[in-house]
Amino acid sequence: EDVNKDEDETEEFDFISIVDNIRARFNLEAISSSSQTSGPFDIPPKTPVDDTPSTIQVTRERQLQQHLRSGSGALHDQYNNYDESASGPQHQQPLNHVHTPHTHEEKQKARKLRTERTEERRARAKKIIMENQPDVGQLQRMSSEDISKIYGKAIKDDPLFEKEDNRWIRNLGSQTYQLADVGEEYDEWAQGYRMLGGFIDCDHQKDGGSGDKNGGGGGACSRWMMWAAYINPNYQGGGRSEYFSNNYYYGGAPASSLDCHSPNTEWQLLGVYRQEFYQFIEQISKHLWAIDDFEYVVALAGLAYMTDDDCYGVGYDNNGNYLYAGVKPTYQGKFEMGLYNDNSCISLSESDATFDDFGLTSDLDLGSKDDGSLSDDALNTLYGYWQNTQEYTLELLNEVYEEFKYCTLCMDYPTYQDGYFIGDYGTDDDDLINQCWKFHSHDSFTCEAECLALGDAQGTIVKIDYMGRSYGQSWDGSSGSSSSSGSGSSGSSSHSGSGYKSSSAESTFSRFKANAFLTLNGVLFIATFLAFSVARGTRDTVSSEDKKRSLLSKEERRAARSPKSSKSSASRKSSKSGKSKKSAKSVTSKASKSSRARSTSKTPTSSGRSKSGARSSSANRSSSRPRKSSGTYA
């Protein structure tokens, strides 16, 4: 509002005109031609008395400049107040000094004053904190898992952590969930990784290798393998022996635990990455196994069966629908070959057909470095591995790569190249390959929260904590229990090629249980053997007694011993002897009868006894020969 305007005045002035009139009042140069027009602020300047500006004049000028910059309508009030409060001729002189810049000394002084005020405030705050310091003896250190749970619960109800109970989480900032510094250099033996599982991403296409082989064009959704890299902050410079010392193999604890997959690990997450699915499987197979190893053949057979195409046409089902095939990630990081209805390989086919029905198996191929030195028996064995691997569930391939879900050192020890040692034994420092670097150099890209959420939504990756949130499904490694297929427990991976074994306290207890089981089995085996031996000995004894047992009853045996039955008994014996000994002479039979007859008389003569005795002796010798001869030939 123009306070100096008369009630009957109808002329309006803009802001520039007002400023020009004010400047004219102070005998300053007008900023526009409008200052030459007549108006309520067009007052003739007063005659200056003194050319030296006073402190009050400088202050007034600064106030005026402040109002000019702000464009406030209070400029008119400021002008009137200035004119009314002016006392003495010194206030009517022109202000030629518009602005004086601060000198270096003034700036330093002002900065010093600000620093002193800040330090004073901090001292007061520190004093208050010390007065309210809690009892340290009653405090308990929170684990990373506890903080993660509290963080996850708080972020749902209070995303900005504005509640009083959640402010401490906000004050922690990114320090709690900060990743390891990727700009730092870490020892090669302090680096580890683990496989998280495959997933499908239609927004990030890999270069080439996708589309329909039968002319369907591109558009296939890429298959990726997600993996995580870790750093051991407790590494002491012991190299591989720090994780696998001689004491470790005899039950001792290693200096460092290879347990980056465990929720209670002290390893720090360096980052999560995605790599082409085929490349990930291939890079491990090229550098970890010998050409005649079961794992090497299974890996090559699986790669040949799945191919490096994300999606390709395979044929028709029973209903005449054309089908496409591609890798199908499944639960807990597993995978198999799936059939799809579209050339992007995202719409699963409901047909009863499987990938095996199209007969896309291949012959044994051990790679370009196969020198043909393997024997026929070895080749037959390896060919059996190859055939068993090429089926749509890829069960053997999943079994081989199961151990890489557990913490694994980045350094391949020993190192192979397509089935053969690099160098003499693949263990020299110059021959070792860093597998994490291999992943990085073969189409690996950063996988952050959005990428992790995609794998989590598909239900195909194992559990991992990233920046305070958990992604993926729980599995043996995340729960700390033992894994199947010899992968160890939460302690570490059991790497078949490198001798990686479990290194936690739980594994010691597991070995104790295994030894107890073997001991019990041994005792049972010995007890069973002894029982069998005793039973066999008892059977032999019973059989011998059975052979000696008489077929006649007691009454029959008593009747057989009577005189009446003696003759008939002797007759039966003579008859039996005559039948069995055909070479005996008839005189022998007569002599026997005569002898038996005389033996029954009460008063035999001596001459008869002598003759019969001679005959009997001669007959016995005669009859004994064929009996002996018969026994010999028998």
C-alpha positions as CSV (number, residue, x, y, z in Angstrom):
1,E,0.0,0.0,0.0
2,D,1.3,3.4,-0.9
3,V,1.0,5.3,2.4
4,N,2.0,8.6,0.8
5,K,-0.7,8.6,-1.8
6,D,-3.5,11.1,-1.5
7,E,-7.0,9.8,-1.2
8,D,-8.0,11.3,-4.5
9,E,-4.9,10.2,-6.3
10,T,-5.7,7.6,-8.9
11,E,-2.4,7.2,-10.6
12,E,-0.6,3.8,-10.0
13,F,3.1,3.3,-10.0
14,D,5.0,0.1,-10.5
15,F,7.8,-1.2,-8.2
16,I,10.6,0.2,-10.5
17,S,9.2,3.7,-10.2
18,I,9.0,3.5,-6.5
19,V,12.6,2.4,-6.2
20,D,13.8,5.2,-8.6
21,N,12.0,7.8,-6.5
22,I,13.6,6.4,-3.3
23,R,17.0,6.5,-4.9
24,A,16.3,10.1,-6.1
25,R,15.5,11.0,-2.5
26,F,19.0,9.9,-1.5
27,N,20.5,11.7,-4.5
28,L,21.3,8.4,-6.2
29,E,21.3,7.6,-9.9
30,A,17.9,6.4,-11.1
31,I,17.7,2.9,-12.6
32,S,15.1,3.7,-15.2
33,S,13.7,6.7,-17.0
34,S,10.6,6.5,-14.9
35,S,12.5,8.4,-12.2
36,Q,12.1,11.6,-14.3
37,T,8.4,11.5,-14.0
38,S,6.6,13.4,-11.4
39,G,5.3,11.5,-8.4
40,P,4.8,11.5,-4.7
41,F,8.5,10.3,-4.2
42,D,9.9,12.9,-6.6
43,I,11.4,15.1,-3.9
44,P,14.2,17.5,-4.6
45,P,17.4,16.4,-2.9
46,K,18.7,18.3,0.0
47,T,21.9,20.2,-0.1
48,P,24.7,18.0,1.3
49,V,26.7,19.3,4.2
50,D,29.4,16.7,4.7
51,D,30.7,14.2,2.1
52,T,31.8,11.7,4.8
53,P,29.2,9.0,5.5
54,S,28.5,8.2,9.1
55,T,28.0,4.8,10.7
56,I,24.3,5.4,10.9
57,Q,24.2,6.2,7.2
58,V,26.0,3.0,6.3
59,T,23.6,1.0,8.5
60,R,20.6,2.7,6.8
61,E,22.0,2.0,3.4
62,R,22.5,-1.7,4.2
63,Q,18.9,-1.9,5.5
64,L,17.7,-0.3,2.3
65,Q,19.6,-2.7,0.2
66,Q,18.2,-5.7,2.1
67,H,14.7,-4.5,1.4
68,L,15.5,-3.8,-2.2
69,R,16.7,-7.4,-2.6
70,S,13.6,-8.8,-0.9
71,G,11.2,-6.7,-2.9
72,S,9.1,-6.1,0.2
73,G,6.4,-3.5,0.2
74,A,7.7,-2.2,3.5
75,L,10.2,-0.1,1.6
76,H,7.8,2.8,1.9
77,D,7.7,2.4,5.7
78,Q,11.4,2.2,5.9
79,Y,11.8,5.4,3.9
80,N,9.3,7.3,6.1
81,N,10.9,6.0,9.3
82,Y,14.3,7.0,8.0
83,D,13.1,10.5,7.1
84,E,11.4,10.9,10.5
85,S,14.2,9.6,12.6
86,A,16.8,11.7,10.9
87,S,18.3,14.1,13.4
88,G,21.1,16.5,12.4
89,P,22.4,17.5,9.1
90,Q,24.7,14.5,8.9
91,H,21.6,12.3,8.1
92,Q,20.7,14.3,5.1
93,Q,23.9,13.9,3.2
94,P,24.1,11.5,0.3
95,L,25.2,7.9,0.7
96,N,27.9,7.5,-1.9
97,H,29.3,4.4,-0.2
98,V,26.9,1.7,-1.2
99,H,28.6,-1.6,0.1
100,T,31.9,-2.3,1.7
101,P,33.1,-6.0,1.2
102,H,34.3,-7.9,4.3
103,T,38.0,-8.0,4.7
104,H,39.9,-11.2,5.3
105,E,40.4,-10.4,8.9
106,E,36.6,-9.8,9.4
107,K,35.8,-13.1,7.7
108,Q,38.3,-14.9,9.9
109,K,36.9,-13.3,13.0
110,A,33.3,-14.3,12.0
111,R,34.4,-17.9,11.3
112,K,36.2,-18.0,14.6
113,L,33.1,-16.9,16.4
114,R,31.0,-19.5,14.7
115,T,33.5,-22.2,15.6
116,E,33.4,-21.1,19.2
117,R,29.6,-21.2,19.3
118,T,29.6,-24.7,17.7
119,E,32.1,-26.1,20.2
120,E,30.2,-24.5,23.0
121,R,27.0,-26.3,21.9
122,R,28.8,-29.6,21.5
123,A,30.3,-29.3,25.0
124,R,26.9,-28.7,26.5
125,A,25.5,-31.7,24.6
126,K,28.4,-33.9,25.6
127,K,27.8,-32.9,29.2
128,I,24.2,-33.9,29.0
129,I,25.0,-37.2,27.4
130,M,27.6,-38.0,30.1
131,E,25.1,-37.2,32.8
132,N,22.6,-39.6,31.2
133,Q,25.1,-42.4,30.3
134,P,23.6,-45.9,30.8
135,D,25.3,-48.5,32.9
136,V,27.7,-50.3,30.6
137,G,27.8,-53.4,32.8
138,Q,24.1,-54.0,32.0
139,L,24.4,-53.6,28.3
140,Q,24.4,-56.5,25.8
141,R,25.9,-56.4,22.4
142,M,23.3,-57.0,19.6
143,S,24.2,-59.4,16.9
144,S,23.9,-58.6,13.2
145,E,20.9,-61.0,13.0
146,D,19.1,-59.2,15.8
147,I,19.7,-55.8,14.2
148,S,18.5,-57.1,10.8
149,K,15.2,-58.4,12.4
150,I,14.6,-55.1,14.2
151,Y,15.4,-53.2,11.0
152,G,13.1,-55.3,8.9
153,K,10.2,-54.9,11.3
154,A,10.7,-51.2,11.8
155,I,11.0,-50.3,8.1
156,K,7.5,-51.8,7.5
157,D,5.8,-49.6,10.1
158,D,8.0,-46.6,10.0
159,P,10.0,-46.3,6.7
160,L,11.5,-43.0,7.6
161,F,12.4,-44.0,11.2
162,E,10.6,-41.0,12.6
163,K,9.3,-42.7,15.7
164,E,11.3,-42.1,18.8
165,D,12.0,-45.9,19.3
166,N,13.4,-46.1,15.7
167,R,15.6,-43.0,15.7
168,W,18.6,-45.0,16.7
169,I,18.3,-47.1,13.5
170,R,18.3,-43.9,11.5
171,N,21.3,-42.7,13.3
172,L,23.2,-45.9,12.4
173,G,22.6,-45.0,8.8
174,S,24.4,-47.2,6.3
175,Q,27.1,-48.2,8.7
176,T,25.1,-51.3,9.9
177,Y,24.6,-52.7,6.4
178,Q,27.5,-51.2,4.6
179,L,29.1,-53.4,1.9
180,A,32.9,-54.0,1.9
181,D,34.8,-51.3,0.1
182,V,35.2,-52.3,-3.6
183,G,38.0,-49.7,-3.9
184,E,40.2,-51.5,-1.5
185,E,42.7,-54.3,-2.5
186,Y,42.2,-57.6,-0.7
187,D,44.5,-60.6,-0.6
188,E,43.5,-63.3,-3.1
189,W,43.0,-65.9,-0.2
190,A,40.7,-63.5,1.6
191,Q,38.1,-63.6,-1.2
192,G,35.2,-66.0,-1.4
193,Y,32.0,-66.5,-3.3
194,R,28.8,-68.6,-3.3
195,M,26.1,-69.4,-5.9
196,L,22.6,-68.1,-5.1
197,G,20.6,-69.6,-8.0
198,G,19.3,-68.8,-11.4
199,F,16.5,-66.5,-12.4
200,I,14.8,-65.1,-15.6
201,D,15.1,-61.4,-16.6
202,C,13.3,-60.1,-19.6
203,D,14.6,-56.5,-19.2
204,H,18.3,-57.3,-19.4
205,Q,19.2,-59.2,-22.5
206,K,22.5,-60.9,-22.9
207,D,24.4,-60.6,-26.2
208,G,23.3,-63.2,-28.7
209,G,22.5,-66.8,-28.1
210,S,18.8,-66.2,-27.8
211,G,15.8,-66.8,-30.0
212,D,14.1,-69.5,-32.0
213,K,16.4,-71.8,-34.0
214,N,13.5,-72.4,-36.3
215,G,13.0,-68.9,-37.4
216,G,11.0,-67.5,-34.6
217,G,13.3,-64.5,-34.1
218,G,14.6,-63.0,-30.9
219,G,12.7,-61.9,-27.8
220,A,13.9,-64.6,-25.5
221,C,14.1,-63.7,-21.8
222,S,17.7,-64.2,-20.6
223,R,18.7,-66.8,-18.0
224,W,21.0,-65.5,-15.3
225,M,22.9,-67.0,-12.5
226,M,23.1,-64.9,-9.3
227,W,26.2,-65.1,-7.1
228,A,27.7,-63.2,-4.2
229,A,31.3,-62.2,-3.4
230,Y,32.7,-61.9,0.1
231,I,35.8,-60.7,1.9
232,N,37.2,-62.3,5.0
233,P,38.1,-59.4,7.4
234,N,39.8,-61.8,9.8
235,Y,42.3,-63.1,7.3
236,Q,45.7,-63.4,8.8
237,G,47.9,-64.0,5.7
238,G,48.1,-67.8,6.0
239,G,47.0,-68.5,2.4
240,R,45.1,-71.6,1.8
241,S,46.5,-73.4,4.9
242,E,44.6,-70.8,7.0
243,Y,41.4,-72.6,6.0
244,F,42.8,-76.1,5.4
245,S,45.8,-76.8,7.7
246,N,47.1,-80.3,8.6
247,N,45.5,-79.9,12.1
248,Y,42.2,-79.3,10.4
249,Y,42.2,-82.6,8.6
250,Y,42.9,-84.3,12.0
251,G,40.0,-82.7,13.7
252,G,41.6,-79.4,14.7
253,A,40.0,-76.0,14.1
254,P,41.4,-73.8,11.3
255,A,42.5,-70.3,11.8
256,S,39.7,-68.9,9.7
257,S,36.3,-70.4,9.0
258,L,35.0,-70.7,5.4
259,D,31.4,-69.9,6.3
260,C,30.3,-66.8,4.3
261,H,27.0,-68.6,3.6
262,S,26.1,-68.8,7.4
263,P,23.8,-66.1,8.9
264,N,26.3,-65.7,11.7
265,T,29.4,-65.3,9.5
266,E,32.0,-62.6,10.0
267,W,32.7,-62.4,6.3
268,Q,31.7,-59.1,4.7
269,L,29.5,-59.0,1.6
270,L,31.4,-57.3,-1.3
271,G,28.5,-57.4,-3.7
272,V,25.9,-59.5,-5.5
273,Y,26.2,-60.1,-9.3
274,R,24.4,-61.8,-12.2
275,Q,26.2,-63.7,-14.9
276,E,25.0,-65.5,-17.9
277,F,23.8,-68.9,-16.7
278,Y,25.7,-71.0,-19.2
279,Q,28.9,-69.0,-18.6
280,F,28.8,-69.6,-14.8
281,I,28.4,-73.3,-15.2
282,E,31.1,-73.4,-17.8
283,Q,33.7,-71.3,-16.0
284,I,33.7,-73.6,-13.0
285,S,33.9,-76.7,-15.1
286,K,37.0,-75.5,-17.0
287,H,39.2,-74.8,-14.0
288,L,38.3,-77.2,-11.1
289,W,38.4,-80.8,-12.3
290,A,40.5,-83.3,-14.2
291,I,39.4,-84.8,-17.6
292,D,38.4,-88.1,-16.1
293,D,36.7,-86.8,-13.0
294,F,33.0,-87.5,-12.5
295,E,32.3,-83.8,-11.9
296,Y,34.0,-82.7,-15.1
297,V,32.1,-85.2,-17.3
298,V,28.8,-84.4,-15.7
299,A,29.3,-80.6,-16.1
300,L,30.2,-81.0,-19.8
301,A,27.3,-83.3,-20.4
302,G,24.9,-80.9,-18.8
303,L,26.2,-77.9,-20.8
304,A,25.9,-79.9,-24.0
305,Y,22.3,-80.8,-23.1
306,M,21.1,-77.4,-22.1
307,T,23.1,-75.4,-24.8
308,D,23.9,-71.7,-24.4
309,D,20.6,-70.6,-26.0
310,D,18.0,-69.0,-23.7
311,C,15.1,-70.3,-25.7
312,Y,14.8,-72.4,-28.9
313,G,12.1,-74.4,-30.7
314,V,12.2,-78.2,-30.2
315,G,9.0,-79.6,-31.8
316,Y,5.3,-80.3,-31.3
317,D,3.4,-81.9,-28.5
318,N,0.6,-84.5,-29.0
319,N,-1.9,-81.7,-29.5
320,G,0.0,-80.1,-32.3
321,N,1.2,-77.2,-30.2
322,Y,4.7,-76.0,-31.0
323,L,7.0,-76.0,-28.0
324,Y,10.1,-74.1,-27.0
325,A,12.8,-75.2,-24.5
326,G,15.1,-73.3,-22.1
327,V,16.7,-73.6,-18.7
328,K,14.0,-73.5,-16.0
329,P,15.3,-72.2,-12.6
330,T,13.5,-73.9,-9.7
331,Y,13.5,-73.8,-5.9
332,Q,16.6,-73.3,-3.7
333,G,19.0,-72.6,-6.6
334,K,18.2,-75.8,-8.6
335,F,17.4,-75.9,-12.3
336,E,16.2,-78.2,-15.1
337,M,15.1,-78.1,-18.7
338,G,11.6,-76.7,-19.2
339,L,9.1,-76.6,-22.1
340,Y,7.3,-73.4,-22.9
341,N,4.5,-72.2,-25.2
342,D,6.2,-69.0,-26.4
343,N,9.5,-68.0,-27.9
344,S,10.4,-66.0,-24.8
345,C,10.3,-69.1,-22.7
346,I,8.3,-67.7,-19.8
347,S,4.9,-69.4,-20.3
348,L,5.3,-73.0,-19.2
349,S,3.7,-75.7,-21.3
350,E,1.0,-77.8,-19.7
351,S,1.7,-80.7,-22.0
352,D,2.7,-84.1,-20.6
353,A,5.8,-84.0,-22.8
354,T,9.3,-83.4,-21.3
355,F,12.5,-82.2,-22.9
356,D,13.7,-85.8,-23.0
357,D,11.0,-86.8,-25.5
358,F,12.7,-84.9,-28.3
359,G,15.9,-87.0,-28.2
360,L,18.4,-84.2,-28.1
361,T,21.1,-86.1,-26.3
362,S,24.7,-86.1,-27.6
363,D,27.8,-88.3,-27.7
364,L,30.7,-88.1,-25.3
365,D,32.9,-85.1,-25.9
366,L,35.6,-84.3,-23.4
367,G,36.7,-81.1,-25.1
368,S,39.4,-79.9,-27.4
369,K,42.3,-81.0,-25.2
370,D,41.3,-84.7,-25.0
371,D,44.5,-86.5,-26.2
372,G,42.9,-89.9,-26.5
373,S,45.0,-91.4,-23.8
374,L,42.1,-92.8,-21.7
375,S,41.6,-96.5,-21.8
376,D,38.5,-98.1,-23.2
377,D,37.3,-99.1,-19.7
378,A,37.7,-95.5,-18.5
379,L,35.8,-94.2,-21.6
380,N,33.0,-96.6,-21.0
381,T,32.7,-95.4,-17.4
382,L,32.7,-91.8,-18.4
383,Y,30.2,-92.4,-21.2
384,G,27.9,-93.9,-18.5
385,Y,28.2,-90.6,-16.6
386,W,27.5,-88.6,-19.7
387,Q,24.3,-90.6,-20.6
388,N,23.0,-90.4,-17.0
389,T,23.4,-86.7,-16.9
390,Q,21.5,-85.8,-20.1
391,E,17.9,-86.0,-18.7
392,Y,15.6,-83.1,-18.2
393,T,15.8,-82.8,-14.4
394,L,19.6,-82.5,-14.6
395,E,19.8,-84.2,-11.3
396,L,23.5,-85.1,-11.5
397,L,24.4,-81.6,-12.6
398,N,22.5,-80.1,-9.7
399,E,24.3,-82.5,-7.3
400,V,27.7,-81.5,-8.6
401,Y,27.0,-77.7,-8.2
402,E,25.2,-78.0,-4.9
403,E,28.4,-77.5,-3.0
404,F,29.0,-74.1,-4.6
405,K,26.0,-72.7,-2.7
406,Y,28.3,-72.9,0.3
407,C,31.2,-70.6,0.9
408,T,34.0,-71.3,-1.6
409,L,37.4,-69.7,-2.0
410,C,37.9,-67.7,-5.1
411,M,41.3,-69.3,-5.7
412,D,41.0,-72.6,-7.7
413,Y,43.3,-75.1,-6.0
414,P,44.6,-77.0,-7.9
415,T,43.9,-75.2,-11.1
416,Y,43.0,-77.0,-14.3
417,Q,42.4,-75.9,-17.9
418,D,39.9,-78.0,-19.7
419,G,40.7,-81.1,-17.7
420,Y,44.5,-80.8,-17.4
421,F,46.8,-79.1,-14.8
422,I,48.1,-75.7,-15.5
423,G,51.8,-76.1,-15.0
424,D,53.1,-79.2,-13.3
425,Y,50.6,-79.8,-10.6
426,G,48.3,-76.7,-10.8
427,T,49.4,-75.5,-7.4
428,D,52.1,-72.9,-8.1
429,D,51.2,-69.3,-7.4
430,D,51.6,-68.4,-11.0
431,D,49.4,-71.2,-12.1
432,L,46.4,-70.5,-9.9
433,I,43.3,-68.9,-11.3
434,N,41.0,-66.5,-9.3
435,Q,37.5,-67.9,-10.1
436,C,35.8,-64.6,-9.0
437,W,37.9,-62.7,-11.6
438,K,36.9,-65.3,-14.2
439,F,33.2,-64.6,-13.4
440,H,33.8,-60.8,-13.6
441,S,35.6,-61.0,-16.9
442,H,32.9,-63.2,-18.5
443,D,29.7,-61.1,-18.6
444,S,29.0,-60.5,-14.9
445,F,27.0,-57.4,-13.9
446,T,26.0,-55.8,-10.6
447,C,22.8,-57.2,-9.1
448,E,21.3,-54.8,-6.6
449,A,18.0,-54.6,-4.7
450,E,15.8,-54.7,-7.8
451,C,17.6,-57.7,-9.2
452,L,17.5,-59.5,-5.9
453,A,13.8,-58.8,-5.6
454,L,13.3,-60.4,-9.0
455,G,15.0,-63.6,-8.0
456,D,13.2,-63.6,-4.7
457,A,9.8,-63.1,-6.4
458,Q,10.5,-66.1,-8.7
459,G,11.4,-68.2,-5.6
460,T,14.6,-69.6,-7.3
461,I,17.5,-68.2,-5.1
462,V,18.7,-69.2,-1.7
463,K,18.6,-66.8,1.2
464,I,21.0,-63.8,1.4
465,D,20.9,-60.6,3.5
466,Y,21.5,-57.5,1.5
467,M,21.5,-54.0,3.0
468,G,19.3,-55.0,6.0
469,R,16.8,-57.0,4.0
470,S,16.6,-60.8,3.4
471,Y,16.0,-62.2,-0.1
472,G,15.5,-65.8,-1.3
473,Q,14.4,-69.0,0.4
474,S,15.8,-70.6,3.5
475,W,17.9,-73.7,3.0
476,D,20.3,-76.0,4.8
477,G,23.1,-73.4,4.7
478,S,21.0,-70.5,6.0
479,S,19.7,-72.6,8.9
480,G,23.1,-73.9,10.0
481,S,22.2,-77.5,9.6
482,S,24.1,-80.1,7.6
483,S,23.7,-80.3,3.9
484,S,23.3,-83.3,1.7
485,S,25.7,-84.6,-0.8
486,G,28.7,-84.0,1.3
487,S,28.5,-80.3,1.3
488,G,29.2,-79.9,5.0
489,S,27.4,-77.8,7.5
490,S,27.2,-74.2,8.2
491,G,31.0,-74.3,8.7
492,S,32.0,-74.4,5.0
493,S,31.7,-76.1,1.7
494,S,33.0,-79.6,1.0
495,H,34.8,-79.1,-2.2
496,S,35.5,-82.5,-3.8
497,G,38.3,-81.2,-6.0
498,S,40.0,-79.0,-3.5
499,G,39.4,-80.8,-0.3
500,Y,37.1,-78.2,1.1
501,K,35.5,-79.6,4.2
502,S,33.4,-78.4,7.0
503,S,35.2,-76.3,9.6
504,S,32.7,-75.5,12.3
505,A,32.3,-77.0,15.7
506,E,29.2,-78.8,14.5
507,S,31.2,-80.8,12.0
508,T,33.3,-82.2,14.8
509,F,30.1,-83.5,16.5
510,S,29.0,-84.9,13.1
511,R,32.3,-86.8,12.8
512,F,31.8,-88.2,16.3
513,K,28.3,-89.4,15.4
514,A,29.7,-91.0,12.2
515,N,32.4,-92.8,14.1
516,A,29.9,-94.0,16.7
517,F,27.7,-95.3,14.0
518,L,30.5,-97.2,12.4
519,T,31.6,-98.7,15.7
520,L,28.1,-99.8,16.5
521,N,27.8,-101.4,13.0
522,G,31.1,-103.2,13.6
523,V,29.9,-104.6,16.9
524,L,26.6,-105.8,15.4
525,F,28.5,-107.4,12.5
526,I,30.7,-109.4,14.9
527,A,27.8,-110.4,17.1
528,T,25.9,-111.6,14.0
529,F,28.9,-113.6,12.8
530,L,29.4,-115.3,16.2
531,A,25.7,-116.2,16.3
532,F,25.9,-117.7,12.9
533,S,29.0,-119.7,13.8
534,V,27.4,-121.1,16.9
535,A,24.2,-122.0,15.1
536,R,26.2,-123.8,12.4
537,G,28.2,-125.8,15.0
538,T,25.0,-126.8,16.8
539,R,23.5,-128.1,13.6
540,D,26.6,-130.2,12.9
541,T,26.4,-131.8,16.4
542,V,22.7,-132.5,16.1
543,S,23.3,-134.2,12.7
544,S,25.9,-136.5,14.1
545,E,23.7,-137.6,16.9
546,D,20.9,-138.1,14.5
547,K,23.1,-140.5,12.5
548,K,23.9,-142.5,15.7
549,R,20.3,-142.8,16.8
550,S,18.8,-146.3,16.4
551,L,15.8,-146.9,14.3
552,L,14.6,-149.7,16.7
553,S,12.7,-149.1,19.9
554,K,13.8,-150.5,23.2
555,E,11.5,-153.5,23.0
556,E,12.7,-154.3,19.5
557,R,16.3,-154.1,20.6
558,R,15.6,-156.4,23.7
559,A,13.9,-158.9,21.4
560,A,16.8,-158.8,19.0
561,R,19.2,-159.7,21.8
562,S,17.3,-162.9,22.8
563,P,18.6,-166.4,21.6
564,K,15.6,-167.1,19.5
565,S,16.3,-164.2,17.3
566,S,20.0,-164.7,17.2
567,K,19.7,-167.3,14.4
568,S,17.5,-165.2,12.3
569,S,19.7,-162.2,12.9
570,A,22.8,-164.1,11.7
571,S,20.9,-165.4,8.7
572,R,20.0,-161.8,7.8
573,K,23.6,-160.8,8.1
574,S,24.8,-163.8,5.9
575,S,22.2,-163.1,3.3
576,K,23.2,-159.5,3.2
577,S,26.9,-160.4,2.9
578,G,26.2,-162.8,0.1
579,K,24.3,-160.2,-1.9
580,S,26.9,-157.5,-1.5
581,K,30.0,-159.7,-2.0
582,K,29.4,-161.6,-5.2
583,S,33.1,-162.8,-5.3
584,A,32.9,-164.8,-2.1
585,K,32.8,-168.6,-2.5
586,S,30.0,-170.9,-1.5
587,V,32.2,-172.8,0.9
588,T,32.5,-169.6,2.9
589,S,28.7,-169.5,3.3
590,K,28.7,-173.1,4.4
591,A,31.5,-172.6,6.9
592,S,29.7,-169.7,8.3
593,K,26.5,-171.7,8.7
594,S,28.5,-174.6,10.3
595,S,30.2,-172.2,12.7
596,R,26.9,-170.6,13.7
597,A,25.4,-174.1,14.2
598,R,28.2,-175.2,16.5
599,S,28.1,-172.0,18.4
600,T,24.6,-172.8,19.4
601,S,25.4,-176.4,20.8
602,K,26.2,-176.7,24.5
603,T,29.0,-179.5,24.1
604,P,31.0,-178.9,21.0
605,T,33.9,-181.4,20.2
606,S,37.4,-180.2,20.1
607,S,38.0,-181.6,16.6
608,G,35.0,-180.0,15.3
609,R,36.0,-176.7,17.0
610,S,39.5,-177.0,15.4
611,K,38.3,-177.6,11.9
612,S,35.6,-175.0,12.1
613,G,38.1,-172.6,13.4
614,A,40.5,-173.2,10.6
615,R,37.8,-173.0,8.0
616,S,36.4,-169.9,9.6
617,S,39.8,-168.3,9.6
618,S,40.3,-169.2,6.0
619,A,36.9,-168.0,5.1
620,N,37.3,-164.8,6.9
621,R,40.5,-164.1,5.1
622,S,38.9,-165.0,1.8
623,S,35.9,-162.8,2.5
624,S,38.0,-160.0,3.9
625,R,39.8,-159.4,0.7
626,P,36.9,-158.5,-1.5
627,R,35.5,-156.3,1.4
628,K,38.8,-154.5,1.5
629,S,39.0,-154.3,-2.2
630,S,35.4,-153.0,-2.3
631,G,36.2,-150.4,0.3
632,T,39.2,-149.2,-1.7
633,Y,37.4,-148.8,-5.0
634,A,34.5,-147.3,-3.3
